[in-house]
Amino acid sequence: MKFLLENNLSKLAKWLRFLGHDVRVLGGEVNLRELVRNQERIFITTSRRWERTLKRMGIEYLVVPRHDWELQLCMVIKHFGLSPRLLLDRCAYCGAKLVPVEKEKVKDRVPPRAYDTAYDFTLCPECGALFWKGTHYEGMLRKLEEVLKKC
C-alpha cells in the first residue's frame, strides 16, 4: 500500500517501510497542495482538522493517536488488513526499494563483527544507506510481536 504520513509520524513510517509499504512523510505542515499531489496515497494523521476536506476530496485516511507509535502501527495493520511480516525491502530512511549487494563489496562500511555474522545485505540506491540482517533482526521480530499483542 501507499501511505502519506504527517511529519510527526516518522517512527510509524519507518515500521510501515519495514513491512514493505511505500511511505512518504510530509516535510512540514499538512497543506492542500500536498494532499492533492498525493491523492493516490492513504493519508495518516493525528489530527481530525482535515477530516471534512479529506472526505470531500475522496482521499482515504486514518486518524491515529498522537504519542504511541506502537498503537499507531497496530491500528494501521488492523484497519487496512496489512500482513505483519518484516519484508525489509524498503529503505527505513527514504522509502526507496532496496537492492541486494554482496557483502564483500561493502566490507569497508560494515563493523567487523557484523561482517562476520550478518547476512542479506541490501543497499538503498537513493540515499546510499546500507542494511543487513544481524543481531538486531531478532529484536525487531520481538518488537513486532509485542506491537501485535496490543491489537
KOLNUMAR-163813 format. One record per residue: residue in one letter; x, y, z of N, C-alpha, C in turn. Coordinates in steps of 0.05 Angstrom, whole numbers, padded with zeros to 5 digits, always signed. Each point is the difference from the previous one (the first is absolute). Layout:
% residues N
aXYZXYZXYZ;...
END
This chain:
% residues 151
m+00017-00024+00000-00017+00024+00000+00018+00025+00000;k-00012+00022-00008+00014+00025-00001-00013+00019+00021;f+00018+00011+00017-00009+00017+00021+00013+00028-00001;l-00014+00019+00010+00011+00027+00005-00004+00006+00029;l+00022+00007+00014-00002+00004+00029+00008+00028+00007;e-00012+00010+00022+00008+00026+00011+00029-00003+00009;n+00014+00023+00002+00028-00001+00007+00005-00009+00029;n-00020+00000+00017+00004-00009+00027-00004-00030+00004;l-00002-00015-00023-00005-00028+00001+00024-00016-00012;s+00024+00010+00004+00024-00012-00012+00005-00029+00009;k-00005-00006+00026+00005-00027+00009-00020-00019-00012;l-00025+00008-00003-00020-00016-00013+00008-00004-00030;a+00010+00021-00012+00009-00002-00028+00022-00021-00003;k+00019+00000+00018+00022-00019-00001-00010-00028+00002;w-00019-00005+00019-00010-00028+00003-00018-00008-00023;l-00015+00018-00012-00015-00007-00024+00018-00007-00023;r+00023+00013-00002+00020-00006-00020+00012-00028+00006;f+00005-00006+00025+00010-00027+00007-00019-00021-00010;l-00026+00006+00000-00020-00019-00009-00004+00000-00030;g+00016+00017-00014+00000+00000-00029-00018+00020-00014;h-00009+00020+00015-00019+00019-00012+00014+00026-00009;d-00011+00011-00021+00010+00025-00012-00011+00023+00018;v+00018+00014+00014-00008+00021+00018+00015+00026-00006;r-00016+00021-00002+00012+00027-00002-00008+00015+00026;v+00019+00016+00010-00006+00016+00023+00001+00029-00008;l-00020+00015+00008-00001+00028-00006+00024+00014+00013;g+00012+00019-00015+00023+00015+00011-00008+00021+00020;g-00024+00010-00002-00009+00021+00018-00029-00004+00007;e-00014+00023+00003-00028-00001+00007-00017-00013-00022;v-00022-00011+00007-00019-00011-00019-00011+00024-00016;n-00001-00003-00026-00012+00022-00016-00015-00013-00024;l-00019+00015-00010-00017-00010-00022+00016-00008-00024;r+00021+00015-00007+00016-00007-00024+00012-00028+00002;e+00011-00006+00024+00012-00027+00004-00021-00022+00000;l-00023+00006+00011-00021-00020+00000-00009-00006-00029;v-00003+00020-00016-00008-00003-00028+00021-00015-00016;r+00025+00007+00005+00023-00013-00014+00002-00030+00007;n-00010-00007+00023+00003-00028+00010-00027-00014+00004;q-00020+00007-00017-00027-00011+00003-00001-00030-00002;e+00019-00013-00013-00001-00029-00003+00010-00014+00025;r+00010+00015+00019+00010-00012+00025-00021+00002+00023;i+00002-00017+00019-00017+00001+00023+00014+00019+00020;f-00014+00020+00009+00011+00020+00018-00004-00009+00029;i+00022+00000+00015-00002-00007+00028+00008+00025+00016;t-00018+00008+00019+00003+00024+00015-00006-00004+00029;t+00008+00019+00016-00008-00001+00029-00021+00021+00006;s-00009+00014-00021-00019+00022+00004-00025-00004-00016;r-00022+00007+00011-00026-00001-00014-00006+00025-00015;r+00018+00020+00001-00003+00026-00012-00006-00002-00031;w+00012-00019-00013-00003-00002-00029-00022-00020-00009;e-00013-00011+00019-00019-00022-00006-00021+00007-00021;r-00013+00023+00003-00021+00008-00019+00012+00003-00028;t+00023+00013-00002+00013+00004-00026+00007-00026-00012;l+00011-00019+00015+00008-00026-00010-00024-00015-00011;k-00022+00001+00015-00025-00014-00009-00010+00013-00026;r+00000+00026-00001-00010+00014-00024+00018-00006-00024;m+00026-00003+00004+00018-00006-00022+00001-00030-00007;g-00012-00016+00017+00000-00029-00005+00026-00013+00006;i+00016+00012+00018+00026-00011+00008-00005-00019+00024;e+00010-00024-00003-00001-00019+00022+00019+00009+00022;y-00008-00003+00025+00016+00010+00022-00005-00016+00025;l+00017+00003+00020-00003-00012+00026+00011+00020+00020;v-00015+00004+00022+00010+00017+00022+00010-00019+00021;v+00025+00005+00009+00012-00017+00020+00007+00017+00025;p+00004-00013+00023+00008+00015+00024+00028+00013-00004;r+00004+00022+00013+00024+00017-00004+00026-00012+00010;h+00001-00012+00024+00026-00006+00012+00007-00029+00003;d-00015-00019-00010+00006-00028+00005+00004-00014-00027;w+00025-00001-00010+00006-00011-00026-00008-00030-00002;e+00002-00014+00022-00008-00029-00001-00030-00003-00005;l-00016+00016+00014-00029-00001-00004-00006+00010-00028;q+00014+00020-00010-00004+00010-00027+00004-00022-00020;l+00023-00015+00003+00006-00022-00019-00021-00021+00002;c-00008-00007+00024-00021-00020+00004-00026+00008-00014;m-00008+00025+00003-00024+00010-00012+00001-00001-00031;v+00023+00008-00011+00003-00001-00029-00001-00028-00011;i+00014-00018+00013+00000-00029-00008-00028-00011+00001;k-00014+00005+00021-00027-00011+00004-00020+00014-00019;h+00000+00026-00002-00019+00015-00017+00002-00007-00029;f+00025-00003-00010+00004-00006-00029+00005-00029-00006;g+00000-00017+00020+00004-00029-00004+00028-00006-00010;l+00020+00014+00009+00028-00003-00009+00012-00026+00011;s+00017-00012-00016+00015-00023+00010+00022+00010+00019;p+00000-00011+00024+00021+00009+00019+00026-00015-00002;r+00011+00000-00024+00026-00014-00005+00022+00020-00006;l+00023-00004+00011+00023+00018-00006+00011-00008-00027;l-00006+00017-00020+00011-00005-00027+00028+00012-00003;l+00004+00023+00013+00025+00014+00000+00011+00004-00029;d-00018+00008-00018+00007+00004-00028+00000+00030-00007;r-00005+00017+00019+00000+00029-00005+00019+00014+00020;c+00011+00022-00009+00018+00015+00017-00016+00012+00023;a+00010-00004+00024-00013+00011+00024+00000+00030+00001;y+00019+00012-00015+00003+00030+00001-00015+00014-00022;c+00003-00010-00025-00013+00015-00022-00022-00016-00014;g-00002-00026+00005-00022-00016-00011+00005-00012-00027;a+00023+00004-00012+00006-00012-00026+00003-00030+00003;k-00005-00014-00023+00004-00029+00000+00029-00007+00003;l+00006-00018+00017+00028-00008+00005+00009-00021-00021;v+00026+00000-00005+00011-00019-00019+00021-00017+00015;p+00000-00026-00006+00020-00017+00013+00028+00008-00008;v+00019-00004+00018+00028+00006-00005+00017-00021+00013;e+00021-00008-00013+00018-00020+00011+00016+00013+00023;k+00001-00014+00022+00013+00012+00024+00029+00007-00005;e+00013-00014-00018+00028+00006-00006+00003+00028-00012;k-00020+00009-00014+00001+00026-00013-00004+00023+00020;v-00011-00006+00024-00005+00021+00020+00016-00005+00026;k+00020-00017-00002+00015-00008+00024+00011+00024+00016;d+00008+00021-00015+00011+00024+00014-00021+00016+00015;r-00025-00005-00005-00022+00015+00013-00014-00016+00023;v+00010-00024+00005-00013-00017+00019+00019-00006+00024;p-00010+00002+00025+00018-00007+00022+00009-00029-00002;p+00025-00006+00008+00011-00027-00004-00018-00023+00011;r-00011+00004+00024-00017-00022+00011-00025-00004-00017;a-00012+00022-00008-00024-00002-00017+00008-00013-00027;y+00022+00007-00011+00009-00012-00025+00003-00031+00002;d+00010-00009+00023+00004-00028+00004-00026-00016+00005;t-00020+00013+00011-00025-00014+00009-00025+00007-00016;a-00001+00023-00012-00024+00010-00013-00004-00013-00028;y-00024+00004-00010-00007-00011-00026-00021+00018-00013;d-00008-00005-00025-00020+00015-00015+00007+00030+00000;f+00022+00007-00011+00008+00028-00002-00016+00014-00023;t-00010+00023+00006-00015+00015-00021+00009+00029+00001;l-00003+00014-00022+00009+00027-00003-00022+00017-00012;c-00003+00025+00010-00020+00018-00010+00013+00015-00024;p-00012-00002-00024+00011+00013-00023-00004+00031+00001;e-00019+00009+00017-00006+00028+00002+00019+00015+00019;c+00001-00009+00025+00015+00014+00021+00026-00013+00008;g+00004-00025-00010+00025-00014+00005+00001-00015+00027;a-00022+00000+00015+00000-00015+00025+00004-00029-00004;l+00014-00012+00018+00006-00029-00001-00014-00014+00022;f-00011-00023-00006-00015-00016+00020+00009-00029-00002;w-00003-00014+00023+00006-00029+00001-00016-00012+00023;k-00003-00026-00002-00013-00015+00022+00022-00009+00019;g-00001+00012+00023+00020-00006+00021-00014-00007+00025;t+00013+00005+00022-00012-00006+00026-00025+00016+00006;h-00002+00024-00011-00023+00017+00004-00026-00011-00013;y+00003-00018-00020-00023-00011-00014-00018-00015+00019;e+00011-00017+00018-00016-00014+00019-00015+00019+00018;g+00013+00022+00008-00013+00020+00016-00023+00014-00014;m+00003+00004-00026-00022+00012-00016-00024-00019-00001;l+00006-00026-00003-00022-00020+00000-00015+00000+00026;r+00015+00001+00022-00012+00000+00027-00017+00026+00004;k+00010+00022-00009-00014+00026+00003-00026-00001-00016;l+00001-00011-00025-00024-00002-00016-00021-00018+00014;e+00010-00022+00011-00018-00018+00015-00013+00014+00024;e+00015+00016+00014-00010+00016+00022-00022+00020-00009;v+00006+00013-00022-00020+00019-00011-00025-00014-00008;l+00002-00023-00012-00024-00015-00009-00017-00009+00024;k+00012-00004+00023-00015-00007+00024-00019+00023+00008;k+00007+00024-00007-00017+00023+00007-00025+00001-00017;c+00000-00015-00022-00023+00000-00017-00022-00017+00013;
END
